[in-house]
Amino acid sequence: MIIVRFWGGLGNQIFQYVHGRKLAEKANTFLTSDIHAFTSFKDREFGLNRFQIYLRHLPKKVINVLNHPIINHPISNFIYHPLIEERPNQWTEIPKKANLLVKGYWTWNAYFDDFVDEIAKELELKPQFTSKAYLKEKSQVNSVNSVGIHIRRGDYASNTQYNQYFGLTPITYYESAINLIKSKIENPIFYVFSDDQEWVRKNMPFLRNAVFAGELCEHQDFLEFDLLKSCKHQVIANSTFSWWASRLNPNPNKIIVQPNRWYNDEAAQNIYEDKKAFYQPQAIII
């Protein structure tokens, strides 16, 4: 089996899931999870259980046994799951084995991109996690020329390490993106998705007439992800959350606007500019 070590936010978890599903499919085995990092990583939770995923959770003790070889014993070949850890800013070759424990973010397109369409339905919400009120709002989004705008701040603003590595997408990017959208779409309705709505209201007055989606989604990240994905078009941030929302948007005529600067870190930015990670052929980069 393939064991995926999950951590990070919902967007990171989707990268890890899709990559793991592809590995399991190719090895003709099943996918399991190590979600125990969330016991110490209190700022996040494992959110994929609300989606229609195919995944079995493993106890920590079982994972520890499977990740340690039994020396000089023939059964070791059947139960040992070596850890394959992604190398930062480098391609990581993954052995063609049915038993692996994989750890990483796996954002390079080559790890997963040819498998997304096969499992897109698995990344739909389970019906029990949607209310009548939410479905009504979602129906409204589907009935207009909706444009989801994701503005991420949160730890990108408050955490010095994250800020230095990623950086915040500038206000001028959103102004240019909105002007671009208005030149291409008749009567666009803008929906704002942000972890700091008050900051947006105060600092981005050109969005004063936009619909702020937090209240529509009961401030639940899985509902915000689903609603952002349901918008006909997206203006995304340098964020896995909105990247996946735009990638999974089923609209064949969608317009996606994506920032030309994804990282402050130059090595990571070079990979992005080389179209190895976070690449979408239809995205407009500005």
C-alpha positions in Angstrom: 0.0 0.0 0.0 0.9 3.7 -0.3 1.0 5.7 2.9 0.8 9.4 2.5 2.0 11.6 5.4 -0.4 14.6 5.4 0.1 18.0 6.9 -0.5 21.6 6.0 -3.7 23.3 4.9 -6.5 22.0 2.6 -4.6 22.9 -0.6 -1.5 21.1 0.5 -3.5 18.1 1.5 -5.1 17.9 -2.0 -1.6 17.9 -3.6 -0.6 15.1 -1.3 -3.8 13.1 -1.9 -3.7 13.4 -5.7 -0.1 12.4 -5.8 -0.7 9.4 -3.5 -3.7 8.3 -5.4 -1.7 8.3 -8.6 1.1 6.2 -7.0 -1.4 3.7 -5.6 -3.3 3.4 -8.9 -0.1 2.8 -10.9 1.1 0.2 -8.3 -2.3 -1.5 -8.3 -2.7 -1.0 -4.5 -4.7 1.2 -2.1 -4.0 4.5 -0.4 -3.7 5.0 3.3 -2.8 8.0 5.4 -0.6 9.2 8.2 -2.5 12.2 9.7 -0.8 12.2 13.0 1.1 15.4 12.4 -2.2 17.3 13.1 -2.0 16.3 16.7 0.9 18.8 17.1 0.2 21.1 14.2 -2.8 22.8 15.9 -3.3 25.6 13.4 -4.6 23.1 10.8 -6.8 20.0 10.7 -7.2 17.1 8.3 -9.9 18.4 6.0 -10.2 15.9 3.2 -12.6 13.7 5.2 -15.4 16.0 4.1 -14.7 15.1 0.5 -15.5 11.9 -1.4 -12.0 10.5 -1.1 -10.8 6.9 -1.1 -8.5 6.7 1.9 -7.9 4.6 4.9 -6.4 6.0 8.1 -3.7 4.1 9.8 -2.8 4.1 13.6 0.6 5.6 14.5 1.8 2.2 15.9 1.0 0.4 12.6 2.9 3.1 10.6 5.9 2.8 12.9 6.0 -1.0 12.3 5.6 -0.7 8.6 8.4 1.9 8.3 11.0 -0.3 10.0 12.6 -3.2 8.2 12.9 -6.6 9.9 16.5 -7.4 9.4 17.3 -10.8 7.7 13.7 -11.9 7.6 11.8 -12.8 4.4 8.6 -11.1 5.6 10.4 -7.7 5.5 9.9 -7.4 1.8 6.1 -7.6 2.3 5.6 -5.2 5.1 8.4 -2.7 4.9 7.4 0.7 3.7 10.5 2.9 3.1 10.1 6.6 3.6 10.5 8.6 0.4 10.8 12.3 1.3 10.6 15.0 -1.3 13.7 17.0 -1.8 13.3 20.8 -1.6 13.3 22.5 -5.0 14.4 19.3 -6.7 12.8 16.5 -8.6 12.4 13.5 -6.4 12.5 10.1 -8.1 10.1 7.7 -6.6 10.7 3.9 -6.7 8.2 1.9 -8.6 7.1 -0.1 -5.5 3.7 -1.0 -4.1 4.8 -0.4 -0.5 5.9 3.2 0.2 5.5 5.9 2.8 5.7 9.3 1.1 6.2 12.7 2.6 6.3 16.0 0.7 4.2 18.8 -0.8 4.4 17.4 -4.4 3.6 20.6 -6.2 5.5 19.9 -9.4 2.9 19.2 -12.1 4.7 16.1 -13.3 3.9 14.3 -10.0 0.2 14.5 -10.5 -1.2 16.5 -13.4 -2.1 13.6 -15.7 -4.3 12.1 -13.0 -6.4 15.1 -11.9 -9.3 14.5 -14.2 -9.6 10.9 -13.2 -10.2 11.8 -9.5 -11.9 15.2 -9.7 -15.2 13.8 -8.4 -13.4 12.5 -5.3 -12.7 16.2 -4.5 -16.4 17.0 -4.4 -17.9 17.6 -1.0 -20.0 14.9 0.7 -23.6 16.0 0.8 -23.8 15.9 4.6 -21.4 18.8 4.8 -23.6 21.2 2.8 -26.7 23.0 4.1 -29.7 24.2 2.2 -28.6 27.8 2.9 -25.2 27.1 1.4 -26.6 25.3 -1.6 -28.8 28.3 -2.3 -25.8 30.6 -2.3 -23.9 28.1 -4.5 -26.8 28.1 -7.0 -26.7 31.9 -7.1 -22.9 31.8 -7.9 -23.6 29.4 -10.7 -26.3 31.6 -12.2 -24.2 34.8 -12.8 -20.8 35.6 -14.2 -19.1 34.9 -10.9 -15.4 35.7 -10.4 -13.8 34.3 -7.2 -11.0 36.4 -5.9 -8.7 34.8 -3.3 -6.7 37.1 -1.1 -4.5 35.2 1.3 -2.9 36.9 4.3 -3.0 35.0 7.6 0.4 33.3 8.2 1.8 34.9 5.1 1.5 38.2 6.9 2.1 37.2 10.5 4.8 34.5 10.2 8.2 36.0 9.3 9.5 32.8 7.8 6.5 32.3 5.6 6.6 36.0 4.6 10.2 35.8 3.5 9.7 32.5 1.6 6.3 33.3 -0.1 5.5 36.9 0.3 2.1 38.6 -0.1 0.5 39.1 -3.4 0.4 42.9 -3.9 -2.7 45.0 -4.1 -1.7 46.2 -7.6 -2.0 42.6 -8.9 -5.6 42.4 -7.9 -6.4 45.8 -9.4 -4.8 44.7 -12.7 -6.6 41.4 -12.6 -10.0 43.0 -12.0 -9.5 45.4 -14.9 -8.5 42.4 -17.1 -11.6 40.5 -16.1 -13.9 43.5 -16.8 -12.4 43.7 -20.3 -13.3 40.1 -21.0 -16.5 39.4 -19.1 -19.8 41.1 -19.2 -21.3 42.1 -15.9 -18.9 40.2 -13.6 -19.9 39.6 -10.0 -16.9 39.5 -7.8 -16.8 37.2 -4.7 -14.0 37.8 -2.2 -12.4 34.8 -0.4 -10.0 35.9 2.3 -8.7 34.9 5.8 -8.7 38.6 6.6 -11.9 40.2 5.3 -11.6 43.3 7.4 -8.2 44.1 6.0 -9.5 43.7 2.5 -12.4 46.0 3.1 -10.1 48.6 4.6 -7.2 48.4 2.1 -8.9 47.4 -1.2 -11.7 49.9 -1.8 -12.1 48.8 -5.4 -13.7 45.7 -4.0 -16.3 47.6 -2.0 -19.2 46.3 -4.1 -17.9 42.7 -4.1 -19.7 39.9 -2.2 -17.6 38.7 0.7 -17.9 34.9 0.8 -17.0 34.2 4.4 -20.5 34.7 5.7 -22.0 32.7 2.8 -19.8 29.8 3.8 -20.2 30.0 7.5 -16.4 30.7 7.7 -15.7 27.1 6.9 -12.7 26.5 4.7 -14.1 23.5 3.0 -17.2 25.4 2.0 -15.2 28.4 0.9 -13.0 26.1 -1.3 -16.1 24.5 -2.9 -17.7 27.9 -3.5 -14.5 29.4 -4.9 -14.2 26.3 -7.2 -17.8 26.9 -8.3 -17.2 30.4 -9.5 -17.0 30.6 -13.3 -13.7 32.4 -13.2 -10.9 32.9 -10.6 -8.3 35.4 -9.6 -6.0 33.4 -7.4 -3.3 34.2 -4.9 0.1 32.5 -4.5 -1.8 29.8 -2.6 -2.4 26.1 -3.0 -6.0 26.7 -1.8 -7.0 28.9 -4.7 -4.7 27.1 -7.2 -6.7 23.9 -6.7 -10.0 25.7 -6.8 -9.1 27.1 -10.2 -7.6 23.8 -11.4 -10.8 21.9 -10.4 -13.2 24.5 -11.8 -15.1 22.5 -14.5 -16.0 25.5 -16.6 -14.5 24.9 -20.1 -14.4 28.7 -20.7 -13.0 29.7 -17.4 -10.6 32.6 -17.1 -7.9 32.2 -14.5 -5.6 35.0 -13.5 -2.5 34.0 -11.6 0.3 36.1 -10.1 3.7 36.2 -11.9 5.4 36.1 -8.5 4.6 33.0 -6.4 7.7 33.0 -4.2 10.1 35.5 -2.6 12.6 32.6 -2.5 14.5 32.7 -5.8 15.2 29.0 -6.2 11.5 28.2 -5.8 10.5 31.1 -8.0 12.8 29.8 -10.8 11.0 26.5 -10.7 7.7 28.3 -10.9 8.8 30.4 -13.9 10.1 27.3 -15.6 6.5 26.0 -15.5 7.4 23.0 -13.4 5.1 23.8 -10.5 1.7 25.5 -10.2 1.4 25.5 -14.0 -1.9 25.9 -15.8 -1.8 26.4 -19.5 -4.9 28.5 -19.7 -3.9 30.8 -16.8 -3.1 34.4 -17.6 0.0 35.4 -15.7 0.3 39.0 -14.6 
